[in-house]
């Protein structure tokens, strides 16, 4: 269950950003503040998008930036931000993005486990609409706890 990785320290709502890069930075900074990653991990997530494209936009309105364990991961974790105004990441099918969920994993196995947990959430076509109705960090956690 993805909610076991989320607490109020790694969630922000209605974040103002100018572009996708700033959105990734804001979500990544939450992981840094929590001690889950080193600062260089945030730049690695941005570089991955620049090098490989917007494949991280994995569903309508949802981006899932991530880097490699060797890019500065200290522990398994997730951060989640909602954007006040959706931004374009460059994915014609699923832009604009309203929800940014950053992942960090120490190894391949924990990365796969995180993704499996997130897929349960992302199979809900109404997820972005539901998360948009959340007015507090606790509301986000409560919503995610409903997915098993």
Secondary structure, 3 states (H helix, E strand, C coil): CHHHHCCHHHEEEEECCCCHHHHHHHHHHHHHHCCCECHHHHHHHHHHHHHHCCCCEEECCEECCECCHHHCECCCEEEEEEEEEEECCCCCCCCCEEEEEEEECCCHHHHHHHHHHHHHHHCCCCHHHHHHCCCCHHHHHHHHHCCC
